[in-house]
Amino acid sequence: MKMFFYWKLAATGIVKNRKIYFPYILSCIGMIMMEYIIIFLATDSSVTSLPGGGDVQMFIMMGVGIIAVFAAFFLFYTNSFLMRRRKKEFGLYSILGMGRRNLVLVLFWESVFITLISLAAGIVLGILFSKAAQILMAYMLHSSAGFSLSVSLRAIETDCEIFLVIFLLLFLNGLRQVYKAKPVELLKSETVGEKPPKANWALAIIGVIFLAAGYYLAVIIEEPLSAMLVFFVAVIFVIIGTYLLFIAGSVVLCRILKMNKRYYYKTSHFISVSSMSYRMKRNGAGLAAICILSTAVLVMISSTASLYFGTNDLLQHRFTRQITMDINTVDDGVAEKISDTADNILAEYGLTQENVLFYKSLDLSAALIDNTLSFDQSNLKVPFDYAAVRQLFIISLDDYNRLMGTDVTLAEDEILLYCTKTDYTEETLDIEGYGHVKIKENLDSFIANGIDTQQVMASMFIFVPDLNVAIERFDALMAQYGYDSQEISSYKQTFLGFDMDGDKETQIAVYEKLSQAISQMQAADPSIPEISMESRASAQDSFTGLYSGLFFLGILLGIVCLCAAVLIMYYKQVTEGYEDQGRFGILQKVGMTHKEVSRIIHSQVLTVFFAPLIGAGIHMAVAFKIISLLLAMFGLYDKMFMAGVTLLCFAIFAVFYTFVYFGTSKAYYRIVSTAK
């Protein structure tokens, strides 16, 4: 046979099966386009030059590998629908005399056509839409981008390499199926029914156990570091539980519906439930995939949107004043000297210090074991006990009263306690080296210093009657652990922060001058300790870039997962439509009208189609606590704001999901209604 003959067979097969091939090709084009856009943005110099652009690119680069892996799994999954549909055609070719070598050539040219079309269209669309993505990125970074369209040869090369490997693996997988199956099996592959899985109650119970375990881990966590360690374990448990419950539980659902005579013995319900029972194993797996992808979309979009739209609050919480300094001493003279220097520099710009925040503290870390704060970290077991580590800020009662405008008094063995990211509910606390103390009051708030947002561990602000007594006791304790004088003095800090009535450029200029002046003071006077200084204005660009990058990456990955879910829904309806076409043809021959067929279709689809959406909503509701703990590590504590963003994302997704339902059910109806 001439090679042109195989080209024609391959092209004809694609065109005649366009209802299943075109969505697949479109998904390939979409994946290639998204991968090009991500690679382009991650390497484009114009994005790097944007304020905070470097931080954005750091996160976008993570998406290159994520989308490549996801695309491989997703295209393998959707390719299985195509192969199942084409096996009958390949079986017919075999009956007519084609050998396996001839079938391989047809499959090869099909793969070549799909690869060339997908790569060409995907890269062209990627180049066109990369400019829109660049403009969107500039907008998110509160900047602007030029209108010139640029092409990245590096992005094209990397994109082609990734998807050529994926398409090669898809071809080899199809090759394996053709060589493995016999001609008769290929011919009958499309009519092979799905049997309900055996021991479905056992699978359902196992699924409940896995799901309950994942939910339990998500609910019991109270501390952010533990949430970070447990989150991925909980996700794996929930995924396994979801798949088992949808596979086995869907069979159970059909049996329950059959037991309800009022529901089951109606024309539309009888046919739809019987049809679903016939192939529920694959149906359940598809529904589970849709549920997991829907949950992934909601988690990514809601969490990154919360961070992005809460950026200003996060910035204010992280940098409580426009200029902040941590001075490595509790000597009032050093702090006064630094403050005077700041006054002199501000005077050059006609400004003064405003909203001054000043207090002294001991900054330590300890392990909270039961009701004891221990400084012997050798007892910690890696990695799980690190969730017990607490960042301590020990502050005098005088500073607390001055800052909060109160007049609280404490006995020698009493303290005030304020915790962030987690709570401490005991009435007493044993502090190693300091003693056994009573907690007079658990405080609801304290003047934020922004330091607790820099650490993933929870913080405890301990207010003591006399800071000098605490210094003496902790100095003695650290000496016992073998710390030298420099290490002992390193945890003694003075926090100094102030605002000014100047624009962003003026704030940055003051910050740079003050940094230079402090460096000169330290060079001239060795007694000036280490000083860590930060400027809100200087950090704003990178801070905005951080959360813009996360949100942008969340949007891109969310779109990819959303497209995957839609395509799975579509293929599920199309393949089941072709399977049911013959059965509905028989029903129409015995007198069923198109209106009755439509009613049956909606009954069948509606019965299980919204189960993934409900499951995703339940997953999100349970996961909200652990997600809020993870976001607390970024400094986002407003749970009402996060809940509002999550509900809004779910509502928008539910509306979109409903439109997909109507669209895919129409595709199913068009197929089965043409049965003769």
Order of alpha helices (4+ residues) and beta strands (2+ residues): alpha-alpha-alpha-alpha-alpha-alpha-alpha-alpha-alpha-alpha-alpha-alpha-alpha-beta-alpha-beta-beta-beta-alpha-beta-beta-beta-beta-alpha-alpha-beta-alpha-beta-alpha-alpha-alpha-alpha
